[in-house]
Amino acid sequence: TNTTATDIIQILPVGKTYNITVRSSNCQGNSPAISTNARVYITDCCPSACSGRGICNNNVCTCYGLWSGPSCSTLLVPPIISNFTLPTIIYEGDVLFSSLPEVTGTLPISFYVSAPSGAVVNASSGIVTWKNTVASNQPYMITLSAVNLAGGVSSAASVYVRGTYTASLEVIIP
């Protein structure tokens, strides 16, 4: 049969030495050279052998778990949100702005918000804005979520929106 070095590499375990007759080429695809009765150490051709954190397939690393990059040397870190705060009390009609949240993790990070109708989040900064606030006797819960390739996290805060109107009762005696 006509067996190529690629065929042999795919069936032999990496990291062992073999006495074989092989027709081989290097990782850059240069012209093959013929060698007989060669002592061959089988390796893969991926950068840094995928740093031991992935599998090499056709000179491309497929990384395990949260490892990434051409040689599986970059650890993807899920986002962490700290310091997401809202004012405790605002008044109906006021514009609500959250603090700029402190977020760490592997970029890019996208933001989403679960909040009353009309509240929006800046997808790149995480700042929540609510322009048409409506009074309520109960606090409004606003949840900020940050997501990247490694995972996601949420942080919640509440705000009371007080009415700006007053009512008076006039008693009429007949």
BELCORNOR-V223949 format. One record per backbone hydrogen bond with DSSP energy under -1.0 kcal/mol. CO is the residue of the C=O (numbers start at 0). NH is the residue of the N-H. E is the energy in kcal/mol with one decimal. If there is no record, write none. Layout:
CO;NH;E / CO;NH;E
//
This chain:
3;7;-2.0 / 4;8;-3.0 / 5;9;-1.9 / 7;10;-1.0 / 7;11;-2.0 / 15;41;-1.9 / 17;39;-3.4 / 19;37;-1.7 / 21;34;-1.7 / 23;32;-2.3 / 25;28;-1.9 / 32;23;-1.8 / 34;21;-1.2 / 37;19;-2.6 / 39;17;-3.0 / 41;14;-2.3 / 45;48;-2.0 / 46;49;-2.0 / 47;50;-2.2 / 48;51;-1.6 / 49;52;-2.9 / 52;63;-3.2 / 54;61;-2.8 / 56;59;-1.1 / 59;56;-2.5 / 61;54;-2.4 / 63;66;-2.4 / 65;75;-3.7 / 67;73;-2.4 / 68;71;-1.3 / 73;67;-2.4 / 76;105;-2.4 / 79;103;-2.0 / 81;101;-2.8 / 84;98;-2.4 / 87;159;-2.7 / 89;161;-2.8 / 90;93;-3.0 / 95;129;-2.0 / 101;81;-3.1 / 103;79;-2.2 / 109;146;-2.6 / 111;144;-3.1 / 113;142;-2.8 / 115;118;-2.1 / 119;128;-2.8 / 121;125;-2.7 / 126;121;-2.2 / 127;97;-2.3 / 128;119;-3.0 / 129;95;-2.7 / 139;158;-2.0 / 141;156;-2.1 / 142;113;-2.6 / 143;154;-2.5 / 144;111;-2.3 / 145;152;-2.1 / 146;109;-2.7 / 147;150;-1.1 / 150;147;-2.9 / 152;145;-2.7 / 154;143;-3.1 / 156;141;-3.1 / 158;139;-3.2 / 159;89;-2.6 / 160;135;-2.5 / 161;91;-3.4
//
